Amino acid sequence: MTEIWAQLIEAWRSTGWVEISAVVLALAYLVLAIRENIACWAAAFVSSCLYVVVLFQARLYMESALNVFYAATAVYGFCQWRGGAKAEPLRVGHWPRIRHAAGLAAVVAASLLSAYALKAHTAAAWPFVDSMVTWASAFATILVARKVYENWHWWLVIDSSAMYLYYTRQLYATMLLFAVYLVLIGFGMRAWRRSMAAHAY
């Protein structure tokens, strides 16, 4: 155990400023999202742009492409949360189970296809796991943009898987970020439940 901590500390010291900046902004995004603060999307946009570079260099190509999607979704999320001049601000709500089941089926199908393509044509590390994390994250990000409460349940599974994935690629700062995410998910669930209750009447 001591040896593992020593490796993590040494890896942290060698972590580049791009990854550290991406981590800080990604953490800011989640904290602001929990508080339903629209500034979360600005932090998400910049963090995602930085992670495109970090993950591509780590040969996690699907994760890198995912962050291009994240950057675009940050713009979409900002527009959704802001609302129009006449529209009501978006409120936290639920999606029925059938929608989540359909989303899961689509995630698995897309992951199988992209994993096959990655394995056949690239030197991608962990093609299926990378693909699953990527497609599930894309779906969960849409849930956040639409303020669907169940996004937190998706992220609980996704972030747990992503932690191991980043560990295998020696992205220790990002791995620790996702460990913090797992803690913050609990706060997110509680805060969004309160938000729903506050607007229930």
C-alpha contacts under 8 A as a table, 3 or more apart, distances in Angstrom:
res1	aa1	res2	aa2	distance
1	M	4	I	5.17
1	M	5	W	6.46
2	T	5	W	5.21
2	T	6	A	6.20
3	E	6	A	5.02
3	E	7	Q	6.24
4	I	7	Q	5.09
4	I	8	L	6.24
5	W	8	L	4.99
5	W	9	I	6.13
6	A	9	I	5.17
6	A	10	E	6.17
7	Q	10	E	5.16
7	Q	11	A	6.02
8	L	11	A	5.04
8	L	12	W	6.03
8	L	172	Y	6.58
9	I	12	W	5.07
9	I	13	R	6.39
10	E	13	R	5.21
10	E	14	S	6.54
11	A	14	S	5.13
11	A	15	T	6.20
11	A	170	Q	7.49
11	A	172	Y	6.61
12	W	15	T	5.12
12	W	172	Y	6.50
12	W	173	A	6.27
15	T	19	E	6.86
15	T	20	I	7.03
15	T	171	L	7.98
15	T	172	Y	7.99
15	T	173	A	7.14
16	G	19	E	5.63
16	G	20	I	6.45
17	W	20	I	4.97
17	W	21	S	5.93
18	V	21	S	5.22
18	V	22	A	6.16
18	V	50	L	6.38
18	V	54	V	7.25
19	E	22	A	5.00
19	E	23	V	6.11
19	E	50	L	7.19
19	E	51	Y	6.99
19	E	54	V	6.25
19	E	173	A	7.32
19	E	174	T	7.43
20	I	23	V	5.05
20	I	24	V	6.26
20	I	173	A	6.80
21	S	24	V	5.20
21	S	25	L	6.22
21	S	47	S	7.33
21	S	50	L	7.81
22	A	25	L	5.29
22	A	26	A	5.96
22	A	46	V	7.57
22	A	47	S	4.49
22	A	48	S	7.22
22	A	50	L	5.70
22	A	51	Y	6.22
23	V	26	A	5.06
23	V	27	L	6.12
23	V	47	S	7.21
23	V	173	A	7.07
23	V	174	T	6.16
23	V	177	L	6.32
24	V	27	L	5.20
24	V	28	A	6.24
25	L	28	A	4.90
25	L	29	Y	6.12
25	L	43	A	5.31
25	L	44	A	6.80
25	L	46	V	7.33
25	L	47	S	5.36
26	A	29	Y	4.98
26	A	30	L	6.52
26	A	43	A	6.63
26	A	44	A	6.04
26	A	47	S	5.64
26	A	48	S	7.91
27	L	30	L	5.32
27	L	31	V	6.34
27	L	177	L	7.03
27	L	181	Y	7.63
28	A	31	V	5.23
28	A	32	L	6.07
28	A	40	C	6.96
28	A	43	A	6.50
29	Y	32	L	5.26
29	Y	33	A	5.97
29	Y	39	A	7.80
29	Y	40	C	4.39
29	Y	41	W	6.72
29	Y	42	A	7.89
29	Y	43	A	5.26
29	Y	44	A	5.47
30	L	33	A	4.93
30	L	34	I	6.14
30	L	40	C	6.99
30	L	181	Y	7.65
30	L	184	L	7.78
31	V	34	I	5.27
31	V	35	R	6.59
31	V	40	C	7.78
31	V	184	L	7.62
32	L	35	R	5.08
32	L	36	E	6.17
32	L	37	N	5.09
32	L	38	I	7.40
32	L	39	A	6.80
32	L	40	C	4.94
33	A	36	E	4.74
33	A	37	N	5.77
33	A	38	I	7.31
33	A	40	C	5.50
34	I	37	N	7.61
34	I	187	F	7.26
34	I	188	G	4.89
34	I	191	A	6.50
34	I	192	W	7.19
35	R	191	A	7.22
36	E	40	C	7.96
37	N	40	C	5.98
38	I	41	W	6.13
38	I	78	F	6.34
38	I	81	W	6.52
38	I	82	R	7.16
39	A	42	A	5.43
39	A	43	A	6.80
40	C	43	A	5.28
40	C	44	A	6.14
41	W	44	A	4.84
41	W	45	F	6.07
41	W	74	A	4.90
41	W	75	V	6.98
41	W	77	G	6.63
41	W	78	F	5.76
42	A	45	F	5.16
42	A	46	V	6.57
42	A	74	A	7.02
43	A	46	V	5.55
43	A	47	S	6.07
44	A	47	S	5.16
44	A	48	S	5.89
44	A	70	Y	7.38
44	A	71	A	6.85
44	A	74	A	6.10
45	F	48	S	5.27
45	F	49	C	6.37
45	F	70	Y	7.03
45	F	71	A	4.58
45	F	72	A	7.60
45	F	74	A	5.49
45	F	75	V	7.51
46	V	49	C	5.19
46	V	50	L	6.42
46	V	71	A	7.44
47	S	50	L	5.23
47	S	51	Y	6.22
48	S	51	Y	5.01
48	S	52	V	6.29
48	S	67	N	4.89
48	S	68	V	6.73
48	S	70	Y	6.01
48	S	71	A	5.46
49	C	52	V	5.34
49	C	53	V	7.30
49	C	67	N	6.67
49	C	68	V	6.79
49	C	71	A	6.47
50	L	53	V	5.67
50	L	54	V	6.57
51	Y	54	V	4.80
51	Y	55	L	5.77
51	Y	64	S	6.64
51	Y	67	N	6.37
52	V	55	L	5.70
52	V	56	F	6.12
52	V	63	E	7.79
52	V	64	S	4.50
52	V	65	A	6.73
52	V	66	L	7.96
52	V	67	N	5.51
52	V	68	V	6.51
53	V	56	F	5.28
53	V	57	Q	6.24
53	V	64	S	7.05
54	V	57	Q	5.40
54	V	58	A	6.50
54	V	64	S	7.64
55	L	58	A	4.90
55	L	59	R	6.34
55	L	60	L	5.32
55	L	61	Y	6.77
55	L	63	E	6.33
55	L	64	S	4.97
56	F	59	R	5.05
56	F	60	L	5.68
56	F	61	Y	5.42
56	F	63	E	7.77
56	F	64	S	5.27
57	Q	60	L	7.60
58	A	169	R	6.45
59	R	123	A	7.32
59	R	124	A	5.54
59	R	125	A	6.29
60	L	63	E	5.38
60	L	64	S	6.20
60	L	124	A	6.09
60	L	125	A	6.18
60	L	130	D	6.77
61	Y	64	S	4.95
61	Y	65	A	6.16
61	Y	124	A	6.53
62	M	65	A	5.04
62	M	66	L	5.99
62	M	130	D	6.16
62	M	131	S	5.97
62	M	134	T	6.12
63	E	66	L	4.84
63	E	67	N	6.48
63	E	130	D	6.50
63	E	131	S	7.62
63	E	133	V	7.69
63	E	134	T	5.59
64	S	67	N	5.35
64	S	68	V	6.95
65	A	68	V	5.20
65	A	69	F	6.66
66	L	69	F	5.00
66	L	70	Y	6.16
66	L	134	T	5.81
66	L	135	W	7.80
66	L	137	S	7.88
66	L	138	A	6.89
67	N	70	Y	4.59
67	N	71	A	6.10
68	V	71	A	5.22
68	V	72	A	6.51
69	F	72	A	5.14
69	F	73	T	6.01
69	F	138	A	7.33
70	Y	73	T	4.89
70	Y	74	A	6.01
70	Y	138	A	7.45
70	Y	141	T	7.47
71	A	74	A	5.12
71	A	75	V	6.88
72	A	75	V	5.40
72	A	76	Y	6.55
73	T	76	Y	4.77
73	T	77	G	5.79
73	T	141	T	7.41
73	T	142	I	7.34
73	T	145	A	7.50
74	A	77	G	5.00
74	A	78	F	6.06
74	A	145	A	7.96
75	V	78	F	5.19
75	V	79	C	6.42
76	Y	79	C	5.22
76	Y	80	Q	6.18
76	Y	145	A	7.17
77	G	80	Q	4.99
77	G	81	W	6.02
77	G	144	V	7.75
77	G	145	A	4.42
77	G	146	R	7.38
78	F	81	W	5.33
78	F	82	R	6.00
78	F	145	A	7.81
79	C	82	R	5.24
79	C	83	G	6.27
80	Q	83	G	5.59
80	Q	90	L	6.80
80	Q	145	A	6.63
80	Q	146	R	6.99
81	W	89	P	6.20
81	W	90	L	5.49
81	W	145	A	7.28
81	W	146	R	7.92
82	R	89	P	6.22
82	R	90	L	7.59
83	G	86	K	7.79
83	G	87	A	5.45
83	G	88	E	6.21
83	G	89	P	5.12
83	G	90	L	6.77
84	G	87	A	4.81
84	G	88	E	7.45
90	L	146	R	7.48
90	L	147	K	7.13
91	R	147	K	6.53
91	R	195	S	7.96
91	R	196	M	7.41
91	R	199	H	7.78
92	V	146	R	7.92
92	V	147	K	4.81
92	V	148	V	5.83
92	V	149	Y	6.19
92	V	192	W	6.62
92	V	195	S	6.68
92	V	196	M	5.63
93	G	147	K	6.40
93	G	148	V	5.13
93	G	149	Y	5.77
93	G	196	M	6.59
94	H	148	V	5.34
94	H	149	Y	5.60
94	H	150	E	6.72
95	W	99	R	6.56
95	W	100	H	7.31
95	W	148	V	6.49
95	W	149	Y	7.88
95	W	150	E	7.41
96	P	99	R	5.68
96	P	100	H	6.95
97	R	100	H	5.11
97	R	101	A	6.10
98	I	101	A	4.99
98	I	102	A	6.12
99	R	102	A	5.08
99	R	103	G	6.10
100	H	103	G	4.87
100	H	104	L	6.11
101	A	104	L	5.07
101	A	105	A	6.24
102	A	105	A	5.14
102	A	106	A	6.22
103	G	106	A	5.12
103	G	107	V	6.14
103	G	139	F	7.05
104	L	107	V	4.99
104	L	108	V	6.24
104	L	136	A	7.58
105	A	108	V	5.27
105	A	109	A	6.21
106	A	109	A	5.16
106	A	110	A	6.01
107	V	110	A	5.25
107	V	111	S	5.97
107	V	132	M	6.82
107	V	135	W	5.40
107	V	136	A	5.76
107	V	139	F	7.74
108	V	111	S	5.04
108	V	112	L	6.23
108	V	132	M	6.81
109	A	112	L	5.31
109	A	113	L	6.46
110	A	113	L	5.24
110	A	114	S	6.14
110	A	131	S	7.89
110	A	135	W	7.01
111	S	114	S	5.23
111	S	115	A	5.79
111	S	128	F	6.40
111	S	131	S	4.85
111	S	132	M	5.19
111	S	135	W	6.58
112	L	115	A	5.22
112	L	116	Y	6.18
112	L	128	F	6.81
112	L	131	S	7.70
113	L	116	Y	5.30
113	L	117	A	6.38
114	S	117	A	5.02
114	S	118	L	6.02
114	S	127	P	7.83
114	S	128	F	7.76
114	S	131	S	6.37
115	A	118	L	5.08
115	A	119	K	6.02
115	A	127	P	4.83
115	A	128	F	4.74
115	A	130	D	7.90
115	A	131	S	5.93
116	Y	119	K	5.24
116	Y	120	A	6.11
116	Y	127	P	7.72
116	Y	128	F	7.90
117	A	120	A	5.18
117	A	121	H	5.97
117	A	122	T	7.82
118	L	121	H	5.38
118	L	122	T	5.15
118	L	123	A	7.36
118	L	124	A	6.13
118	L	127	P	6.04
119	K	122	T	5.93
119	K	123	A	6.98
119	K	124	A	6.71
119	K	127	P	6.26
124	A	127	P	5.81
125	A	130	D	7.62
126	W	129	V	5.55
126	W	130	D	5.74
126	W	165	L	7.79
127	P	130	D	5.11
127	P	131	S	5.95
128	F	131	S	4.97
128	F	132	M	6.07
129	V	132	M	5.09
129	V	133	V	6.11
129	V	161	S	7.94
129	V	165	L	7.54
130	D	133	V	5.35
130	D	134	T	6.07
130	D	165	L	7.40
131	S	134	T	4.97
131	S	135	W	6.09
132	M	135	W	5.42
132	M	136	A	5.89
133	V	136	A	5.34
133	V	137	S	5.85
133	V	158	I	5.91
133	V	161	S	7.12
133	V	162	A	6.52
134	T	137	S	5.18
134	T	138	A	6.22
135	W	138	A	5.02
135	W	139	F	6.37
136	A	139	F	5.18
136	A	140	A	6.11
136	A	154	W	7.64
136	A	158	I	6.95
137	S	140	A	4.96
137	S	141	T	5.93
137	S	155	W	7.43
137	S	158	I	6.82
138	A	141	T	5.20
138	A	142	I	6.52
139	F	142	I	5.28
139	F	143	L	6.54
140	A	143	L	4.92
140	A	144	V	6.40
140	A	151	N	5.39
140	A	154	W	6.19
140	A	155	W	6.86
141	T	144	V	5.00
141	T	145	A	6.25
141	T	151	N	7.56
142	I	145	A	4.99
142	I	146	R	6.20
143	L	146	R	5.08
143	L	147	K	5.93
143	L	148	V	5.00
143	L	149	Y	7.71
143	L	150	E	7.58
143	L	151	N	5.47
144	V	147	K	4.75
144	V	148	V	5.95
144	V	149	Y	7.78
144	V	151	N	6.03
145	A	148	V	7.81
147	K	151	N	8.00
148	V	151	N	5.95
149	Y	152	W	6.53
149	Y	189	M	7.40
149	Y	192	W	6.60
149	Y	193	R	7.58
150	E	153	H	5.36
150	E	154	W	6.74
151	N	154	W	5.15
151	N	155	W	6.22
152	W	155	W	5.06
152	W	156	L	6.21
152	W	185	I	6.11
152	W	188	G	7.04
152	W	189	M	6.29
153	H	156	L	5.16
153	H	157	V	6.87
154	W	157	V	5.60
154	W	158	I	6.19
155	W	158	I	4.83
155	W	159	D	5.61
155	W	185	I	7.61
156	L	159	D	5.61
156	L	160	S	6.32
156	L	182	L	6.31
156	L	185	I	6.92
157	V	160	S	5.34
157	V	161	S	6.44
158	I	161	S	5.28
158	I	162	A	6.07
159	D	162	A	4.86
159	D	163	M	6.09
159	D	178	F	5.87
159	D	179	A	7.77
159	D	181	Y	7.26
159	D	182	L	6.80
160	S	163	M	5.40
160	S	164	Y	7.11
160	S	178	F	7.54
160	S	179	A	7.79
160	S	182	L	7.39
161	S	164	Y	5.62
161	S	165	L	6.49
162	A	165	L	4.87
162	A	166	Y	6.09
162	A	175	M	7.59
162	A	178	F	7.40
163	M	166	Y	5.34
163	M	167	Y	6.18
163	M	174	T	7.88
163	M	175	M	4.89
163	M	176	L	7.66
163	M	178	F	5.96
163	M	179	A	6.99
164	Y	167	Y	4.97
164	Y	168	T	6.35
164	Y	175	M	7.50
165	L	168	T	5.38
165	L	169	R	6.71
166	Y	169	R	5.12
166	Y	170	Q	6.17
166	Y	171	L	5.13
166	Y	172	Y	6.79
166	Y	174	T	6.78
166	Y	175	M	5.50
167	Y	170	Q	5.05
167	Y	171	L	5.93
167	Y	172	Y	6.04
167	Y	175	M	6.11
168	T	171	L	7.76
171	L	174	T	5.51
171	L	175	M	6.18
172	Y	175	M	4.81
172	Y	176	L	6.13
173	A	176	L	5.22
173	A	177	L	6.22
174	T	177	L	4.85
174	T	178	F	6.36
175	M	178	F	5.23
175	M	179	A	6.43
176	L	179	A	4.92
176	L	180	V	6.38
177	L	180	V	5.16
177	L	181	Y	6.23
178	F	181	Y	4.63
178	F	182	L	6.31
179	A	182	L	5.26
179	A	183	V	6.88
180	V	183	V	5.23
180	V	184	L	6.28
181	Y	184	L	4.96
181	Y	185	I	6.02
182	L	185	I	5.28
182	L	186	G	7.31
183	V	186	G	5.89
183	V	187	F	7.37
184	L	187	F	5.09
184	L	188	G	6.18
185	I	188	G	4.85
185	I	189	M	6.18
186	G	189	M	5.22
186	G	190	R	6.41
187	F	190	R	5.20
187	F	191	A	6.05
188	G	191	A	5.15
188	G	192	W	6.02
189	M	192	W	5.41
189	M	193	R	6.08
190	R	193	R	5.18
190	R	194	R	6.30
191	A	194	R	5.20
191	A	195	S	6.26
192	W	195	S	4.81
192	W	196	M	6.20
193	R	196	M	5.16
193	R	197	A	6.24
194	R	197	A	5.03
194	R	198	A	6.05
195	S	198	A	5.09
195	S	199	H	6.47
196	M	199	H	5.35
196	M	200	A	5.99
197	A	200	A	5.05
197	A	201	Y	7.97
198	A	201	Y	7.31
